[in-house]
C-alpha cells in the first residue's frame, strides 16, 4: 500500500445521518468534566441498572479525547457503542469511528445503501421505515488522505478487510482519521474520525423518513412540524 499523506480537512458543515431512535446520553450533555464520568456512571448504575447499556463502554475513549456539553452525545455514542457485530469500512467494531460526509447528498447515498443491505437481509416488507435525523457539524483536522487513485483496495464496495487493517494501523500510529472518496456517491467525499474531539459538536437539523420498496430505498420524506414536507425520489 503506498504511503498516504496527511491533508487538512476544513468542512464547516459535515453531515451525518442517524436513526432517530439513537438514544441521547444525558451524561455527556450535562457534565463538564469527563474525568468524573466513570464515578458518576457507577453511582447511577446502582439505582438504574440500564445506565451502563445507555452510556456504553467509556474505556474506549481516553479522558483527554472525550467531549461534553450540548451535542456531545451524538459525537460520543459511535465510540462508546461500537461492536464487532457492527463493523464498517474503517473500523472493525473493536474501536469506534464517526463517519460523516461533505454534503447531504453523499450522506444520503452512503446511509441508504447500508440501510438497504440490512433490510434485504431481514426481508422487511415494503413501506415507510426508519426515521432519521440530520446532524451537521464542522470538521477541521489533518487526516490521512486516500482521495488519490492509489488506494482502490481500500474502497472495495463490499470487502472491508484491507480498509479496516489500514484504519487500525493509522489509528495506532496516532492519526486522527481518514478522508476518502465516497464509494456510494461518485464525486462525494467522506471522513472517518477516530476520536470524538476532532468533530465540532453537531447540531440537529432536519428529520426524514425513508421508504423501502422491497429492494432499495427509493424515497425520503422530510418531516416537518408545521406541515407536510417534501418527498425526494432517489436515483438508482
N, C-alpha and C positions, 0 to 999 in steps of 0.2 A: 504494500500500500504506500503510495507516495506521501511525503510529508505534507501536512495541511497547515496553512498559515493561520495566524490569529488576526482577525479583522474587526474593526469597530462596527457595532450594530447600533444604530440610533433610530428606533421606531417609536414615535410618540404615541401611537395608537395600535399596539399589537392586540389581536383579537383571539379570544379563547371561547369556545362554546362548550358548556357543560349541562348535564341534566339538571332540571330544576329541583329534583329530589335530593340533590347533592346536599348533605347536611351542613348547616352553619356550625362552626365550632366556636362557641362563645368565649372559651378560654383565650383563644388567640386574639379576639377582638378587644377584650376588656382589660387585659393585664399589660402593664408597661414593661415589666422586667422578665424576659424569657428565662432567666436563671431560676425563677420561682415556680415554673410550670410543673415540674415533676412533683414537688411537695404539695402543691395545691390540688393537682390531679389525684394524688394518692389520698388526700383528705376527702375530696368529693366522692371518690370511689367507695368510701366506707358507707355513705348513705345512698349512693346511686351506682349500683353495680354496672350499669351500662356506660359509665363515663369513659372507661378505657376504650371501649369499642368506638365511641364518638370521636375521641381525640386521636386515636391511632397510636403509632409507635414513635414517641418523641425521641428515642435514642438514635433514630436515623438522621436527625438534623442536629449538628453541633450547636451549642448555645449561641456562639458568635455569628451563626448564619441564620438564625431564626428571625422572623419578623412578627410584629404585633401591631394592634390598633385596627381601625376600620379597614375592612377589605383583606386583612391578613389571613382570614380563614380560607379564602379562595386560593391563596398562594401556598399556604402550609399544607393543605389537605393532600395534594398529589404526592407529597414527600412522606407524610406520616401514614398514609393509607395504601401504599404500594404493596403489591403481592406478586409472587411468581405466577399466580393464576391469571394475572392481567398484565402481561408484558407488552412492550411497544417497540417501535423501531430503534430507539436509542436508550432503552432500559430493559432489563430482564426481570424486573419485579423485586430484586433484592435491594434496590435503591430507587428513589422516586425521581421523576422528571416532570417539569412543567412545559407542556407544549403550547405554542401559540403561533399564529400566522400574521403575516404583514398586513393582510386586509381581510375583510369579511368574506369575500368570495372564496378565498383559499381556505379559510377556516371551515366554511360550509362543505366544500368539496372533500376535505380530509375527514371531517366528522361523519358526514352522511355515508361515505364509503365504509367506515368501520361499523357504523350502526347497521348498515345493510348486511354486512357479513354476519353480525351477531343474530340478526333477525332470520337470515337464511338458515343458520344453524338451529335456531329454536322453532323454525317453521311457524312463526306468528301469522295470524290471519291479517289480510289487508285492512287498512283503516288508518285513522289519525292516531299516532302513537306518542312518542316521547315529547314532553315539554322541555324546551331548552332555554337557557339564559345566556346572554352575550356578556362577556367580561372584556373590558378594554383597559389596558394599562401600558405604560411606557416601558421600553427595554432600551437600556444603554449599557453596553458591555463589550468587551473584547471576547469574541467567541471563535472556536475552531471553525474555519470556513471551508466547506466542501462544495461550494457552488460552481467550481470549475468542472470540466468534463472528465477529470481524472478519477472520480470516485464513484463510478457506476455501480460497483459491487455493494456499496452502502445504500443504494437506492433501489434495490430489487423490490418489485411490487409485493411479493409475498414471503420472502425469506429474510428474516431479521438477524440471522446468526452473525454475519460479518459486522453489521452495524451495531449490534449490542456489544460485541467484543471491542470494537473501536471506541464506543462510548465509555466503556469501563476503563479502558487504557487511559483515555484523556481525563476522565474524572479522577482517577487515581493519581494522575500527574499534576493535579491541582488546577486544571482548566475549569471554566465556569459553565461551558455548554457548547452547543453546536448550532451553526446556522447552515441551512441546507435548502435545496430546491424542492418545492412540493412535488410529491410523486402523483398526487391525485388532481392537481390543477397546474398544467404546464404554464410556466412563466411566473407562478407564485413562489413565495418563499416562506419558510417556517424556521422557528427556533426550538431547540430542546435545551432548557435551562437545568443545570444540575443542582442548583441551590436556590432557596427562596429569596435571598437578599439581592439577587440581580434583577428581580422583577419589581417595578413600581406597583404598589398595592392597587389592584384594578378596581374600577367602578362597574357596577352592573348597569347595563343599558337595556336592550330590548329583550322581550320573551318571544319564543317561537314554538310552534307545534309542527312536528314532522308527519308526513303522510307516507305510508308504506303500501306499495301496490302489489306486494307479493313477491317481487323480485328486486326492487330497488326503492329508494326513497325518491319520489318523483315530484313532491311539492313541499314547500314550507309556508306556514301561515303565521304572519306576525300577529301576536296577541296584544290588544290594547284595551285599557280600562274604559276609555271614552267611546269605544265603538269598534266595529269590525275593522281589522287591519288588512293589509294587502296579502294576497296569496301569490307566491312566486313559484313558477314551474321550473324545475331544474332540467338542464340539458343532459342528454345521455352522454 
